[in-house]
């Protein structure tokens, strides 16, 4: 087996630390997350966690970004109705396979409502999400795939609100939400609303 480069070892360690942090958040919430516990869970020292992230805040920021970036699947480069509908479909589908990173994202997002240490990063991430949604609506209007009377800003807020609401229901009562069936219903609901 070939020897790993320093960059590969660093990436492997970082991945293990983020996985451990996600598991701790899922089990005990943000309050249970400490650099020492993350190191212990991942099989490393606290020092390696500090070396990688520097602080709990930096670890939380990295975990929030990493968990959300893995949450929404790649849906293509061209903005428009098709990308918007694929994003909606992919988001709801991802809720059905919510492993520790995805569950951690949802828990962190919910905690951001009352946690100043998380609020900023989630406001930034949600604004980025709304920006992408607005771009999709605008491109769809330009292409003639979306009605011209649709307001991109309002639609972005409504789509994000619905997706986050479904996500919270999955967190609270996973058995009550059939994501495989729901993903198609939500996608078609938005297709009908926009066209």
C-alpha positions as CSV (number, residue, x, y, z in Angstrom):
1,X,0.0,0.0,0.0
2,X,1.5,3.4,-1.0
3,X,2.4,5.8,1.8
4,X,0.1,8.8,2.2
5,X,1.4,12.2,1.6
6,X,1.2,14.8,4.4
7,X,-1.7,16.5,2.7
8,X,-3.6,13.2,2.4
9,X,-2.9,12.4,6.1
10,X,-4.1,15.9,7.1
11,X,-7.3,15.6,5.1
12,X,-7.9,12.1,6.5
13,X,-7.4,13.4,10.1
14,X,-9.6,16.4,9.4
15,X,-12.4,14.2,8.1
16,X,-12.2,11.9,11.1
17,X,-12.3,14.9,13.4
18,X,-15.4,16.3,11.7
19,X,-17.1,12.9,11.8
20,X,-16.4,12.7,15.5
21,X,-17.7,16.2,16.1
22,X,-20.9,15.4,14.1
23,X,-21.5,12.3,16.2
24,X,-21.0,14.3,19.4
25,X,-23.5,17.0,18.3
26,X,-26.0,14.4,17.3
27,X,-25.7,12.6,20.7
28,X,-25.5,15.6,23.0
29,X,-26.0,18.9,21.1
30,X,-23.6,21.8,20.8
31,X,-23.1,22.0,24.5
32,X,-21.5,18.5,24.6
33,X,-18.9,19.5,21.9
34,X,-15.4,20.1,23.2
35,X,-12.1,19.9,21.5
36,X,-11.0,17.2,24.0
37,X,-14.1,15.1,23.4
38,X,-13.7,15.4,19.6
39,X,-10.0,14.3,19.8
40,X,-10.9,11.4,22.1
41,X,-13.8,10.2,19.9
42,X,-11.6,10.3,16.8
43,X,-8.7,8.6,18.5
44,X,-6.5,11.6,18.6
45,X,-5.3,14.0,21.2
46,X,-7.0,17.4,22.0
47,X,-3.8,18.9,20.6
48,X,-4.4,17.7,17.1
49,X,-8.0,19.1,17.2
50,X,-6.6,22.5,18.3
51,X,-3.9,22.3,15.6
52,X,-6.6,21.6,12.9
53,X,-9.2,24.1,14.0
54,X,-7.7,26.4,16.7
55,X,-10.9,26.8,18.7
56,X,-14.4,25.4,19.3
57,X,-15.8,28.3,17.3
58,X,-13.6,27.4,14.3
59,X,-14.6,23.8,14.6
60,X,-18.3,24.7,14.7
61,X,-17.9,26.9,11.6
62,X,-16.1,24.2,9.7
63,X,-18.6,21.5,10.8
64,X,-21.5,23.7,9.7
65,X,-20.0,24.4,6.3
66,X,-18.9,20.8,5.7
67,X,-22.2,19.3,6.8
68,X,-24.3,21.7,4.7
69,X,-22.1,21.3,1.6
70,X,-22.7,17.6,1.7
71,X,-26.4,18.0,2.4
72,X,-27.4,19.6,-0.9
73,X,-26.3,17.4,-3.9
74,X,-24.7,18.8,-7.0
75,X,-27.5,19.8,-9.3
76,X,-25.7,21.2,-12.4
77,X,-24.3,24.5,-13.3
78,X,-27.0,26.2,-15.3
79,X,-29.4,28.2,-13.2
80,X,-33.1,27.8,-14.0
81,X,-36.2,25.8,-13.3
82,X,-34.6,22.4,-13.8
83,X,-31.8,23.2,-11.4
84,X,-34.3,24.6,-8.9
85,X,-36.5,21.5,-9.0
86,X,-33.5,19.2,-8.9
87,X,-32.2,21.0,-5.8
88,X,-35.6,20.7,-4.1
89,X,-35.8,17.0,-5.0
90,X,-32.2,16.3,-3.9
91,X,-32.6,18.2,-0.6
92,X,-35.7,16.2,0.5
93,X,-34.2,12.9,-0.7
94,X,-31.1,13.6,1.4
95,X,-33.2,13.9,4.5
96,X,-34.1,10.2,4.1
97,X,-30.5,9.2,4.5
98,X,-29.6,11.6,7.2
99,X,-26.3,10.2,8.7
100,X,-24.4,12.0,11.4
101,X,-23.1,14.9,9.3
102,X,-26.6,15.7,7.9
103,X,-28.2,15.3,11.3
104,X,-25.5,17.5,12.9
105,X,-26.2,20.1,10.3
106,X,-29.9,20.1,11.1
107,X,-29.2,20.2,14.9
108,X,-26.7,23.0,14.4
109,X,-29.1,25.0,12.3
110,X,-31.8,24.6,14.9
111,X,-29.4,25.7,17.6
112,X,-28.4,28.7,15.6
113,X,-31.7,30.3,16.5
114,X,-30.5,30.7,20.1
115,X,-26.8,30.5,19.8
116,X,-24.7,33.6,18.9
117,X,-21.7,31.4,18.1
118,X,-23.7,29.7,15.3
119,X,-26.1,32.4,14.2
120,X,-23.7,34.2,11.9
121,X,-22.5,31.2,9.9
122,X,-26.1,30.0,9.4
123,X,-27.4,33.4,8.4
124,X,-24.5,33.5,5.8
125,X,-25.3,30.0,4.6
126,X,-29.0,30.6,4.3
127,X,-28.4,33.8,2.5
128,X,-26.2,32.0,0.0
129,X,-28.9,29.4,-0.4
130,X,-31.6,32.1,-1.1
131,X,-29.2,33.8,-3.5
132,X,-28.9,30.5,-5.5
133,X,-32.7,30.1,-5.4
134,X,-33.2,33.6,-6.6
135,X,-30.8,33.1,-9.5
136,X,-32.7,29.9,-10.5
137,X,-36.0,31.8,-10.5
138,X,-34.6,34.7,-12.5
139,X,-33.0,32.4,-15.1
140,X,-36.2,30.5,-15.4
141,X,-38.2,33.7,-16.0
142,X,-35.6,34.8,-18.6
143,X,-35.8,31.4,-20.3
144,X,-39.6,31.4,-20.3
145,X,-39.8,28.3,-18.1
146,X,-41.1,30.3,-15.1
147,X,-44.1,32.7,-15.2
148,X,-42.9,36.3,-15.4
149,X,-45.2,37.4,-12.4
150,X,-43.2,35.2,-10.0
151,X,-41.2,37.1,-7.4
152,X,-37.7,35.6,-7.1
153,X,-37.1,36.9,-3.6
154,X,-40.4,35.7,-2.1
155,X,-40.0,32.3,-3.9
156,X,-36.5,31.9,-2.5
157,X,-37.7,32.5,1.1
158,X,-40.7,30.2,0.6
159,X,-38.7,27.3,-0.9
160,X,-36.0,27.6,1.8
161,X,-38.7,27.8,4.5
162,X,-40.4,24.7,3.3
163,X,-37.2,22.7,3.0
164,X,-36.0,23.6,6.4
165,X,-39.5,22.9,7.9
166,X,-39.5,19.4,6.4
167,X,-36.0,18.9,7.7
168,X,-37.1,19.9,11.2
169,X,-40.0,17.5,11.0
170,X,-37.6,14.7,10.0
171,X,-35.4,15.5,13.1
172,X,-38.4,15.5,15.5
173,X,-40.2,12.5,14.1
174,X,-38.4,10.7,11.3
175,X,-41.0,8.0,11.0
176,X,-43.7,10.5,10.1
177,X,-42.0,11.8,7.0
178,X,-41.7,9.5,3.9
179,X,-39.0,11.5,2.1
180,X,-39.0,9.2,-0.9
181,X,-42.7,10.0,-1.6
182,X,-42.5,13.5,-0.3
183,X,-39.6,14.6,-2.6
184,X,-41.7,14.0,-5.7
185,X,-44.8,15.8,-4.2
186,X,-42.7,18.9,-3.2
187,X,-41.0,19.0,-6.6
188,X,-44.3,18.9,-8.4
189,X,-45.9,21.4,-6.1
190,X,-43.1,23.9,-7.0
191,X,-43.3,23.1,-10.7
192,X,-47.0,23.8,-10.7
193,X,-46.6,27.0,-8.6
194,X,-43.9,28.4,-10.9
195,X,-45.1,27.5,-14.4
